Amino acid sequence: MRIDILTILPKLLEGPLHDSIMKRAQEKGLAEINIHNLRDYSTHRQKSCDDYQYGGGAGMVMTIQPIADCIEKLKSEREYDEIIYMSPDGELLTQTICNHFSSYQNIMILCGHYKGVDQRVRDLFITKEISIGSYVLSGGELGAAVLTDAIVRLIPGVLNNETSALSDSFQDDLLAPPVYTRPEDYKGHKVPEVLLSGHAAKIEEWRNEQSLKITQEKRPDLLDE
Ligand code: SAH
């Protein structure tokens, strides 16, 4: 899968996407993540990518020219399944959306800044708008990193044990059960007996019960769905 991220602040994406599982996914050739600096596409003398908004008001707006040129160049090279704009008024990101996106070949993710992008960018190029939550960030980069991470870890072969993504929270509308590792006894706080029993069916049953209980306590809304 190929992911192209368009940003004016590439540095913000380097850390989250070049370590751990994201790094391994790229090394294994399962994901190719390209970060494009929109300033490189600006025809403005000072490589500027923003301007004052029409109608007045505080806050700059990202101009259409560098974004359009970058998107058009990428589109001329391959077909994109989705061109996504990170936006607080977009569709709220869920595991279901991530599962769906993880089957795509090529996606583009546009990060906004300041007051956002010129509306015509959204009208002309964007096929999907995604929000990572009902709050406002200063830029789309952290959201793009969240989206990329959530999708890439689902690509078959990225996680060592593929079933480990399937047993994570939300995959079956349930939250994950608690997990324990050594020591068996931490200052009198013991690991549940059943997990030490070696009895696979009983462990499975306990985990299912715990999942259901935790979901009822923490996210009853998931069970209503
Ligand atoms: N004026 C806009 C907010 C702009 S915030 C409004 O009120 O809706 C600047 C940029 O940060 C946005 O263009 C978007 O790319 C990103 N952003 C902010 N909050 C976000 C969220 N919850 N999810 C995804 N992207 C977000």
Residues whose N, C-alpha, C, O or C-beta is under 5 A from the ligand:
A	BS01	SAH	M86 S87 P88 L110 C111 G112 H113 Y114 K115 G116 V117 I130 S131 I132 G133 Y135 V136 L137 S138 G139 G140 G143
